[in-house]
């Protein structure tokens, strides 16, 4: 009986050792992976700046699917999802509605295992890139999923401007504390000294102006985007075009909302046979109607259905123009002149939530109050020293 128990215990230890060894070996075995590169380099990427003096440029992201040996996986499909940094109510970004949302959802054919896009990154923080790679040819390789991260720091100019604003608010508070901390004489019929009343009146005026500025700015942004939505010019360029036996059609949503994805699709087909054109080159570019910067760009090929579908978010609330140029591959049997289809999308902006505006106002007020406390302490110490 004792020997059987010892044998069972030894067998259990051997089995656990075998399992542990298998886990260690499998963890050390090279696995297929995604290599991410960016232009400019990741350390130099900055978020979108609406009022920048120089036209902002999108980030060029290149995803390369590699097998266990580090070689490119050919004849692959790459599904890419870009998630924006999570919400941070205490330190909101320039576009708080965009926080914690999906920026892009794209599935494309990658004959050489490479996917390259240009994407404007709207806010600071850590982005997540969910990448799924599957074979175009059945059982060519095992599908795999990988999550990549991309950290975008805040623009240093904003930190400088914020520091200047804090110093100004501190100076106002300290000045008020020095005034209130001095000896005050109340005249007959007055409830407070004249300097105190003037200071309190000024503080009330500043608070009212701050509230009006924060709320009017939000309302102007909302009315500005509403004006764009209802007065966006109609495009004279078609969303469907036929030429030399090929039809290109750009379809999808005509209206979008900040913080939500809009659906878009391109279909290329042969007008003679009705069959999809599976080897057409698509050059996609998304730009605002009133500006020259590029929100999103991609060059790829149609899939086996002659399609390319994607979802993207329009984060700035202005109407956009989606342009798709369809052209044949050099070695394709059916050659045709490039076709260009265009679609305009009206975007509805969303004002920052009231909570974010109140938090910002609370920060400004706290800086003034802290300066006021410091000014009072300085004034009292000076009075105490001279009094003694």
Secondary structure, 3 states (H helix, E strand, C coil): CHHHHHHHHHHHHHHHHHHHHHHHHHHHCCCCEEEEEEECCHHHCECCCCCCCCCCCCEEEEEEEECCCCCECCCEEEEEEEECCCCCCCCCCCCHHHCCCEEEEEEEEECCCEEEEEECCCCCEEEEEEEEEEECCCCCCCCEEEEEEEEEECCHHHHHHHHHHHHHHHHHHHHHHHHHHCCCCCCCCCCCCHHHHHHHHHHHHHHHHHHHHHHHHHHHHHHHHHHHHHHCCCCCCCCEEEECCEEEEEEECCEEECCCEEEEEEEEEECCCCCECCCEEEEEEEEECCCCCEEEEEEEECCCCCEEEEEEECCCCCCEEEEEEEEECCCCCCCCCCEEEEEEEEEECCCCCHHHHHHHHHHHHHHHHHHHHHHHHHHHHHHHHHHC
